């Protein structure tokens, strides 16, 4: 018996049925993170000027 788990092809292909767009909460968190990084970058650029 193999020590690592064996996944059948049908189990792997089951993930393809999921929607390509993530949940709205995930999109909100991602957008908030990008906005935060943008603001930090703008502050650093403003300090140099």
CHARMM internal coordinates of N, CA and C (Angstrom, degrees):
IC EDIT
DIST 1 N 1 CA 1.4550
DIST 1 CA 1 C 1.5342
ANGL 1 N 1 CA 1 C 109.50
DIST 1 C 2 N 1.3234
ANGL 1 CA 1 C 2 N 118.61
DIHE 1 N 1 CA 1 C 2 N 131.30
DIST 2 N 2 CA 1.4704
ANGL 1 C 2 N 2 CA 119.71
DIHE 1 CA 1 C 2 N 2 CA -179.20
DIST 2 CA 2 C 1.5226
ANGL 2 N 2 CA 2 C 111.11
DIHE 1 C 2 N 2 CA 2 C -69.48
DIST 2 C 3 N 1.3377
ANGL 2 CA 2 C 3 N 115.86
DIHE 2 N 2 CA 2 C 3 N 146.06
DIST 3 N 3 CA 1.4610
ANGL 2 C 3 N 3 CA 120.17
DIHE 2 CA 2 C 3 N 3 CA -177.85
DIST 3 CA 3 C 1.5236
ANGL 3 N 3 CA 3 C 111.86
DIHE 2 C 3 N 3 CA 3 C -76.89
DIST 3 C 4 N 1.3337
ANGL 3 CA 3 C 4 N 117.19
DIHE 3 N 3 CA 3 C 4 N -29.25
DIST 4 N 4 CA 1.4640
ANGL 3 C 4 N 4 CA 118.98
DIHE 3 CA 3 C 4 N 4 CA 179.30
DIST 4 CA 4 C 1.5222
ANGL 4 N 4 CA 4 C 110.10
DIHE 3 C 4 N 4 CA 4 C -90.21
DIST 4 C 5 N 1.3172
ANGL 4 CA 4 C 5 N 117.44
DIHE 4 N 4 CA 4 C 5 N 152.02
DIST 5 N 5 CA 1.4746
ANGL 4 C 5 N 5 CA 119.63
DIHE 4 CA 4 C 5 N 5 CA -178.42
DIST 5 CA 5 C 1.5243
ANGL 5 N 5 CA 5 C 111.48
DIHE 4 C 5 N 5 CA 5 C -67.69
DIST 5 C 6 N 1.3101
ANGL 5 CA 5 C 6 N 115.57
DIHE 5 N 5 CA 5 C 6 N 145.44
DIST 6 N 6 CA 1.4642
ANGL 5 C 6 N 6 CA 121.49
DIHE 5 CA 5 C 6 N 6 CA 179.47
DIST 6 CA 6 C 1.5154
ANGL 6 N 6 CA 6 C 108.57
DIHE 5 C 6 N 6 CA 6 C -106.85
DIST 6 C 7 N 1.3164
ANGL 6 CA 6 C 7 N 115.98
DIHE 6 N 6 CA 6 C 7 N 123.77
DIST 7 N 7 CA 1.4584
ANGL 6 C 7 N 7 CA 121.00
DIHE 6 CA 6 C 7 N 7 CA 179.98
DIST 7 CA 7 C 1.5186
ANGL 7 N 7 CA 7 C 109.09
DIHE 6 C 7 N 7 CA 7 C -107.03
DIST 7 C 8 N 1.2989
ANGL 7 CA 7 C 8 N 116.24
DIHE 7 N 7 CA 7 C 8 N 129.14
DIST 8 N 8 CA 1.4606
ANGL 7 C 8 N 8 CA 119.43
DIHE 7 CA 7 C 8 N 8 CA 179.25
DIST 8 CA 8 C 1.5211
ANGL 8 N 8 CA 8 C 110.09
DIHE 7 C 8 N 8 CA 8 C -75.77
DIST 8 C 9 N 1.3156
ANGL 8 CA 8 C 9 N 116.28
DIHE 8 N 8 CA 8 C 9 N 160.30
DIST 9 N 9 CA 1.4586
ANGL 8 C 9 N 9 CA 121.47
DIHE 8 CA 8 C 9 N 9 CA -178.67
DIST 9 CA 9 C 1.5257
ANGL 9 N 9 CA 9 C 109.99
DIHE 8 C 9 N 9 CA 9 C -62.66
DIST 9 C 10 N 1.3127
ANGL 9 CA 9 C 10 N 118.06
DIHE 9 N 9 CA 9 C 10 N -36.16
DIST 10 N 10 CA 1.4657
ANGL 9 C 10 N 10 CA 120.49
DIHE 9 CA 9 C 10 N 10 CA -178.63
DIST 10 CA 10 C 1.5280
ANGL 10 N 10 CA 10 C 110.98
DIHE 9 C 10 N 10 CA 10 C -65.35
DIST 10 C 11 N 1.3350
ANGL 10 CA 10 C 11 N 117.94
DIHE 10 N 10 CA 10 C 11 N -34.36
DIST 11 N 11 CA 1.4599
ANGL 10 C 11 N 11 CA 120.39
DIHE 10 CA 10 C 11 N 11 CA 178.27
DIST 11 CA 11 C 1.5230
ANGL 11 N 11 CA 11 C 110.77
DIHE 10 C 11 N 11 CA 11 C -69.15
DIST 11 C 12 N 1.3248
ANGL 11 CA 11 C 12 N 116.98
DIHE 11 N 11 CA 11 C 12 N -39.20
DIST 12 N 12 CA 1.4615
ANGL 11 C 12 N 12 CA 120.57
DIHE 11 CA 11 C 12 N 12 CA 179.74
DIST 12 CA 12 C 1.5239
ANGL 12 N 12 CA 12 C 109.87
DIHE 11 C 12 N 12 CA 12 C -67.66
DIST 12 C 13 N 1.3152
ANGL 12 CA 12 C 13 N 117.78
DIHE 12 N 12 CA 12 C 13 N -40.53
DIST 13 N 13 CA 1.4540
ANGL 12 C 13 N 13 CA 121.01
DIHE 12 CA 12 C 13 N 13 CA -178.31
DIST 13 CA 13 C 1.5258
ANGL 13 N 13 CA 13 C 111.84
DIHE 12 C 13 N 13 CA 13 C -72.79
DIST 13 C 14 N 1.3113
ANGL 13 CA 13 C 14 N 118.31
DIHE 13 N 13 CA 13 C 14 N -14.04
DIST 14 N 14 CA 1.4602
ANGL 13 C 14 N 14 CA 120.89
DIHE 13 CA 13 C 14 N 14 CA 179.74
DIST 14 CA 14 C 1.5241
ANGL 14 N 14 CA 14 C 110.82
DIHE 13 C 14 N 14 CA 14 C -64.24
DIST 14 C 15 N 1.3331
ANGL 14 CA 14 C 15 N 116.91
DIHE 14 N 14 CA 14 C 15 N -27.93
DIST 15 N 15 CA 1.4560
ANGL 14 C 15 N 15 CA 120.01
DIHE 14 CA 14 C 15 N 15 CA -179.25
DIST 15 CA 15 C 1.5267
ANGL 15 N 15 CA 15 C 111.79
DIHE 14 C 15 N 15 CA 15 C -70.31
DIST 15 C 16 N 1.3166
ANGL 15 CA 15 C 16 N 117.89
DIHE 15 N 15 CA 15 C 16 N -21.01
DIST 16 N 16 CA 1.4562
ANGL 15 C 16 N 16 CA 120.48
DIHE 15 CA 15 C 16 N 16 CA -179.94
DIST 16 CA 16 C 1.5285
ANGL 16 N 16 CA 16 C 111.47
DIHE 15 C 16 N 16 CA 16 C -70.14
DIST 16 C 17 N 1.3204
ANGL 16 CA 16 C 17 N 117.52
DIHE 16 N 16 CA 16 C 17 N -17.43
DIST 17 N 17 CA 1.4606
ANGL 16 C 17 N 17 CA 120.52
DIHE 16 CA 16 C 17 N 17 CA 179.54
DIST 17 CA 17 C 1.5266
ANGL 17 N 17 CA 17 C 111.73
DIHE 16 C 17 N 17 CA 17 C -75.97
DIST 17 C 18 N 1.3285
ANGL 17 CA 17 C 18 N 116.73
DIHE 17 N 17 CA 17 C 18 N -16.42
DIST 18 N 18 CA 1.4593
ANGL 17 C 18 N 18 CA 120.07
DIHE 17 CA 17 C 18 N 18 CA -179.45
DIST 18 CA 18 C 1.5236
ANGL 18 N 18 CA 18 C 110.23
DIHE 17 C 18 N 18 CA 18 C -68.85
DIST 18 C 19 N 1.3202
ANGL 18 CA 18 C 19 N 115.93
DIHE 18 N 18 CA 18 C 19 N 154.21
DIST 19 N 19 CA 1.4658
ANGL 18 C 19 N 19 CA 120.69
DIHE 18 CA 18 C 19 N 19 CA 179.92
DIST 19 CA 19 C 1.5262
ANGL 19 N 19 CA 19 C 109.74
DIHE 18 C 19 N 19 CA 19 C -68.47
DIST 19 C 20 N 1.3255
ANGL 19 CA 19 C 20 N 116.15
DIHE 19 N 19 CA 19 C 20 N 143.90
DIST 20 N 20 CA 1.4635
ANGL 19 C 20 N 20 CA 120.70
DIHE 19 CA 19 C 20 N 20 CA 179.65
DIST 20 CA 20 C 1.5227
ANGL 20 N 20 CA 20 C 110.75
DIHE 19 C 20 N 20 CA 20 C -71.55
DIST 20 C 21 N 1.3354
ANGL 20 CA 20 C 21 N 117.35
DIHE 20 N 20 CA 20 C 21 N -25.60
DIST 21 N 21 CA 1.4648
ANGL 20 C 21 N 21 CA 121.18
DIHE 20 CA 20 C 21 N 21 CA -179.95
DIST 21 CA 21 C 1.5260
ANGL 21 N 21 CA 21 C 108.52
DIHE 20 C 21 N 21 CA 21 C -89.56
DIST 21 C 22 N 1.3442
ANGL 21 CA 21 C 22 N 117.67
DIHE 21 N 21 CA 21 C 22 N 127.25
DIST 22 N 22 CA 1.4685
ANGL 21 C 22 N 22 CA 119.35
DIHE 21 CA 21 C 22 N 22 CA 179.72
DIST 22 CA 22 C 1.5246
ANGL 22 N 22 CA 22 C 111.98
DIHE 21 C 22 N 22 CA 22 C -70.07
DIST 22 C 23 N 1.3147
ANGL 22 CA 22 C 23 N 115.90
DIHE 22 N 22 CA 22 C 23 N 175.83
DIST 23 N 23 CA 1.4614
ANGL 22 C 23 N 23 CA 121.26
DIHE 22 CA 22 C 23 N 23 CA -178.92
DIST 23 CA 23 C 1.5284
ANGL 23 N 23 CA 23 C 110.48
DIHE 22 C 23 N 23 CA 23 C -63.27
DIST 23 C 24 N 1.3330
ANGL 23 CA 23 C 24 N 117.59
DIHE 23 N 23 CA 23 C 24 N 152.05
DIST 24 N 24 CA 1.4750
ANGL 23 C 24 N 24 CA 120.20
DIHE 23 CA 23 C 24 N 24 CA 179.38
DIST 24 CA 24 C 1.5261
ANGL 24 N 24 CA 24 C 113.22
DIHE 23 C 24 N 24 CA 24 C -56.28
DIST 24 C 25 N 1.3304
ANGL 24 CA 24 C 25 N 117.49
DIHE 24 N 24 CA 24 C 25 N -36.91
DIST 25 N 25 CA 1.4650
ANGL 24 C 25 N 25 CA 119.22
DIHE 24 CA 24 C 25 N 25 CA -179.72
DIST 25 CA 25 C 1.5230
ANGL 25 N 25 CA 25 C 110.66
DIHE 24 C 25 N 25 CA 25 C -64.24
DIST 25 C 26 N 1.3247
ANGL 25 CA 25 C 26 N 116.93
DIHE 25 N 25 CA 25 C 26 N -36.39
DIST 26 N 26 CA 1.4594
ANGL 25 C 26 N 26 CA 120.45
DIHE 25 CA 25 C 26 N 26 CA 177.88
DIST 26 CA 26 C 1.5191
ANGL 26 N 26 CA 26 C 110.17
DIHE 25 C 26 N 26 CA 26 C -66.23
DIST 26 C 27 N 1.3342
ANGL 26 CA 26 C 27 N 116.82
DIHE 26 N 26 CA 26 C 27 N -41.09
DIST 27 N 27 CA 1.4643
ANGL 26 C 27 N 27 CA 120.38
DIHE 26 CA 26 C 27 N 27 CA 178.72
DIST 27 CA 27 C 1.5225
ANGL 27 N 27 CA 27 C 110.90
DIHE 26 C 27 N 27 CA 27 C -64.45
DIST 27 C 28 N 1.3291
ANGL 27 CA 27 C 28 N 116.93
DIHE 27 N 27 CA 27 C 28 N -38.39
DIST 28 N 28 CA 1.4697
ANGL 27 C 28 N 28 CA 120.52
DIHE 27 CA 27 C 28 N 28 CA 179.88
DIST 28 CA 28 C 1.5254
ANGL 28 N 28 CA 28 C 110.19
DIHE 27 C 28 N 28 CA 28 C -65.56
DIST 28 C 29 N 1.3297
ANGL 28 CA 28 C 29 N 116.79
DIHE 28 N 28 CA 28 C 29 N -44.04
DIST 29 N 29 CA 1.4606
ANGL 28 C 29 N 29 CA 119.90
DIHE 28 CA 28 C 29 N 29 CA 179.11
DIST 29 CA 29 C 1.5234
ANGL 29 N 29 CA 29 C 111.25
DIHE 28 C 29 N 29 CA 29 C -63.87
DIST 29 C 30 N 1.3239
ANGL 29 CA 29 C 30 N 116.80
DIHE 29 N 29 CA 29 C 30 N -41.63
DIST 30 N 30 CA 1.4619
ANGL 29 C 30 N 30 CA 121.08
DIHE 29 CA 29 C 30 N 30 CA 179.22
DIST 30 CA 30 C 1.5256
ANGL 30 N 30 CA 30 C 110.53
DIHE 29 C 30 N 30 CA 30 C -63.93
DIST 30 C 31 N 1.3303
ANGL 30 CA 30 C 31 N 116.84
DIHE 30 N 30 CA 30 C 31 N -44.38
DIST 31 N 31 CA 1.4636
ANGL 30 C 31 N 31 CA 120.65
DIHE 30 CA 30 C 31 N 31 CA 179.68
DIST 31 CA 31 C 1.5284
ANGL 31 N 31 CA 31 C 110.67
DIHE 30 C 31 N 31 CA 31 C -63.86
DIST 31 C 32 N 1.3195
ANGL 31 CA 31 C 32 N 117.09
DIHE 31 N 31 CA 31 C 32 N -41.86
DIST 32 N 32 CA 1.4635
ANGL 31 C 32 N 32 CA 120.29
DIHE 31 CA 31 C 32 N 32 CA 179.70
DIST 32 CA 32 C 1.5249
ANGL 32 N 32 CA 32 C 110.70
DIHE 31 C 32 N 32 CA 32 C -64.05
DIST 32 C 33 N 1.3118
ANGL 32 CA 32 C 33 N 116.99
DIHE 32 N 32 CA 32 C 33 N -39.08
DIST 33 N 33 CA 1.4622
ANGL 32 C 33 N 33 CA 120.55
DIHE 32 CA 32 C 33 N 33 CA 177.66
DIST 33 CA 33 C 1.5126
ANGL 33 N 33 CA 33 C 111.89
DIHE 32 C 33 N 33 CA 33 C -64.74
DIST 33 C 34 N 1.3301
ANGL 33 CA 33 C 34 N 117.16
DIHE 33 N 33 CA 33 C 34 N -42.25
DIST 34 N 34 CA 1.4648
ANGL 33 C 34 N 34 CA 120.48
DIHE 33 CA 33 C 34 N 34 CA 179.11
DIST 34 CA 34 C 1.5262
ANGL 34 N 34 CA 34 C 111.07
DIHE 33 C 34 N 34 CA 34 C -66.04
DIST 34 C 35 N 1.3265
ANGL 34 CA 34 C 35 N 117.06
DIHE 34 N 34 CA 34 C 35 N -40.57
DIST 35 N 35 CA 1.4681
ANGL 34 C 35 N 35 CA 120.51
DIHE 34 CA 34 C 35 N 35 CA 177.87
DIST 35 CA 35 C 1.5253
ANGL 35 N 35 CA 35 C 109.66
DIHE 34 C 35 N 35 CA 35 C -63.42
DIST 35 C 36 N 1.3247
ANGL 35 CA 35 C 36 N 116.91
DIHE 35 N 35 CA 35 C 36 N -42.43
DIST 36 N 36 CA 1.4635
ANGL 35 C 36 N 36 CA 120.50
DIHE 35 CA 35 C 36 N 36 CA 178.79
DIST 36 CA 36 C 1.5153
ANGL 36 N 36 CA 36 C 112.12
DIHE 35 C 36 N 36 CA 36 C -61.95
DIST 36 C 37 N 1.3224
ANGL 36 CA 36 C 37 N 116.94
DIHE 36 N 36 CA 36 C 37 N -43.33
DIST 37 N 37 CA 1.4644
ANGL 36 C 37 N 37 CA 120.09
DIHE 36 CA 36 C 37 N 37 CA 177.89
DIST 37 CA 37 C 1.5239
ANGL 37 N 37 CA 37 C 110.70
DIHE 36 C 37 N 37 CA 37 C -64.02
DIST 37 C 38 N 1.3173
ANGL 37 CA 37 C 38 N 117.03
DIHE 37 N 37 CA 37 C 38 N -38.65
DIST 38 N 38 CA 1.4628
ANGL 37 C 38 N 38 CA 120.64
DIHE 37 CA 37 C 38 N 38 CA 178.62
DIST 38 CA 38 C 1.5185
ANGL 38 N 38 CA 38 C 111.79
DIHE 37 C 38 N 38 CA 38 C -63.97
DIST 38 C 39 N 1.3323
ANGL 38 CA 38 C 39 N 116.90
DIHE 38 N 38 CA 38 C 39 N -41.19
DIST 39 N 39 CA 1.4648
ANGL 38 C 39 N 39 CA 120.32
DIHE 38 CA 38 C 39 N 39 CA 179.45
DIST 39 CA 39 C 1.5251
ANGL 39 N 39 CA 39 C 111.17
DIHE 38 C 39 N 39 CA 39 C -66.39
DIST 39 C 40 N 1.3232
ANGL 39 CA 39 C 40 N 116.66
DIHE 39 N 39 CA 39 C 40 N -39.96
DIST 40 N 40 CA 1.4682
ANGL 39 C 40 N 40 CA 120.04
DIHE 39 CA 39 C 40 N 40 CA 178.25
DIST 40 CA 40 C 1.5217
ANGL 40 N 40 CA 40 C 109.86
DIHE 39 C 40 N 40 CA 40 C -63.89
DIST 40 C 41 N 1.3206
ANGL 40 CA 40 C 41 N 116.52
DIHE 40 N 40 CA 40 C 41 N -42.02
DIST 41 N 41 CA 1.4646
ANGL 40 C 41 N 41 CA 120.32
DIHE 40 CA 40 C 41 N 41 CA 178.38
DIST 41 CA 41 C 1.5158
ANGL 41 N 41 CA 41 C 112.14
DIHE 40 C 41 N 41 CA 41 C -63.45
DIST 41 C 42 N 1.3246
ANGL 41 CA 41 C 42 N 116.77
DIHE 41 N 41 CA 41 C 42 N -40.06
DIST 42 N 42 CA 1.4698
ANGL 41 C 42 N 42 CA 120.23
DIHE 41 CA 41 C 42 N 42 CA 179.58
DIST 42 CA 42 C 1.5255
ANGL 42 N 42 CA 42 C 110.73
DIHE 41 C 42 N 42 CA 42 C -66.61
DIST 42 C 43 N 1.3331
ANGL 42 CA 42 C 43 N 117.41
DIHE 42 N 42 CA 42 C 43 N -36.97
DIST 43 N 43 CA 1.4628
ANGL 42 C 43 N 43 CA 120.23
DIHE 42 CA 42 C 43 N 43 CA 178.57
DIST 43 CA 43 C 1.5226
ANGL 43 N 43 CA 43 C 110.66
DIHE 42 C 43 N 43 CA 43 C -65.20
DIST 43 C 44 N 1.3372
ANGL 43 CA 43 C 44 N 117.16
DIHE 43 N 43 CA 43 C 44 N -40.75
DIST 44 N 44 CA 1.4630
ANGL 43 C 44 N 44 CA 120.55
DIHE 43 CA 43 C 44 N 44 CA 179.51
DIST 44 CA 44 C 1.5208
ANGL 44 N 44 CA 44 C 110.86
DIHE 43 C 44 N 44 CA 44 C -65.06
DIST 44 C 45 N 1.3257
ANGL 44 CA 44 C 45 N 116.57
DIHE 44 N 44 CA 44 C 45 N -40.00
DIST 45 N 45 CA 1.4666
ANGL 44 C 45 N 45 CA 120.26
DIHE 44 CA 44 C 45 N 45 CA 179.18
DIST 45 CA 45 C 1.5292
ANGL 45 N 45 CA 45 C 109.77
DIHE 44 C 45 N 45 CA 45 C -67.66
DIST 45 C 46 N 1.3348
ANGL 45 CA 45 C 46 N 117.43
DIHE 45 N 45 CA 45 C 46 N -38.78
DIST 46 N 46 CA 1.4637
ANGL 45 C 46 N 46 CA 121.21
DIHE 45 CA 45 C 46 N 46 CA -179.19
DIST 46 CA 46 C 1.5290
ANGL 46 N 46 CA 46 C 110.87
DIHE 45 C 46 N 46 CA 46 C -66.33
DIST 46 C 47 N 1.3243
ANGL 46 CA 46 C 47 N 118.43
DIHE 46 N 46 CA 46 C 47 N -32.87
DIST 47 N 47 CA 1.4670
ANGL 46 C 47 N 47 CA 121.26
DIHE 46 CA 46 C 47 N 47 CA 179.20
DIST 47 CA 47 C 1.5210
ANGL 47 N 47 CA 47 C 111.41
DIHE 46 C 47 N 47 CA 47 C -67.84
DIST 47 C 48 N 1.3330
ANGL 47 CA 47 C 48 N 116.71
DIHE 47 N 47 CA 47 C 48 N -35.34
DIST 48 N 48 CA 1.4647
ANGL 47 C 48 N 48 CA 120.08
DIHE 47 CA 47 C 48 N 48 CA -178.58
DIST 48 CA 48 C 1.5208
ANGL 48 N 48 CA 48 C 111.73
DIHE 47 C 48 N 48 CA 48 C -68.94
DIST 48 C 49 N 1.3228
ANGL 48 CA 48 C 49 N 117.08
DIHE 48 N 48 CA 48 C 49 N -31.81
DIST 49 N 49 CA 1.4754
ANGL 48 C 49 N 49 CA 120.17
DIHE 48 CA 48 C 49 N 49 CA -174.96
DIST 49 CA 49 C 1.5203
ANGL 49 N 49 CA 49 C 111.49
DIHE 48 C 49 N 49 CA 49 C -74.17
END
COOR INIT
IC SEED 1 N 1 CA 1 C
IC BUILD
